[in-house]
Amino acid sequence: MGVKTITHEVESPVSAPRMFQALIVDSHNLIPKLMPQGIKNVDLLHGDGGAGTIKQINFGEGTQSKSMKHRIDVLDKENFLCKYALIEGAMLGDKLESIVYEVKFVPSSDGRCIIKSTSEYHTVGDFEIDEEEIKSGKERAMGMYKVVEAHLLENPSLYA
């Protein structure tokens, strides 16, 4: 098994607590409302949203796959940190065992935040993951971040 690690940082004009609440803690409610064409709904299959929870993300009609499952390994609400793993879904195929994500929302002194993310691609055997696939996944995640960020900017009392 090989592991490829990718890190990424992006600044947000929204505070760390609000971004964390929207993108992590309440994402199962908010994201399907904001992006119904891509994500139909999110089911909590096991747990209460904290560590050990398994979520199934069900995609909208016309998407490449029907669903995927995430397992939350760490949910640190005081430090705005979440570590979770993609454990099932078409994205894994037969070449990836899992993808482990760590996302931390770092507050800045001006009320904004820096979103720091690390993705670990755990491959089967000696398989080398395609950089274009990683880039595509990162672009989708950034698109979701921007949709949520815009919604929070338009609704300053939401998650305040």
Steps between C-alpha positions, in 0.01 A plus 500: 500500500623847411394835638497828308448812713376832366468818706305812413427836663240759413393821669137575574338832595268303732599420860634157596208411732239577232684317219562199727135486607374529141751276319552237769250488787181584307613408148252212481217757520649802323681356196196320348303826531771705329601242238195279436608427142817332629407366844148371549535429873731373772398209724654437841539122493673470836575742781395850598727707276810469719795262484393156379211634293449356154327725246370399160499782246238435231562679172243663275367364173747493213812485714774246433440299817202446725657539844808489719563438869712701743611396846575782745810416702558830685261790560665768716250785534729714719785495247281493186659174380347201326666184378292263292544223245330414174440130559260405219409635161581498131784749555699224668459250218732202529818711528436686827437352843393832649552873494562663839429871535595744773346848492588773746347848510758738645364831632681817400511823699277685251204259538582302188649150489745280319372158399784247511433160350702184461392207285665158524432264210557142618557293188474128437840344429740713297228699323593864432203736520442733205574865581205608282260299718636671810470841333141428397402396853666807649313727254166342599577552869603862440178557306299375797703719740428806282125427485486468880718808548275709273191377686653594836601844373143556376361380835726652769288375791511135385719291736600821682 
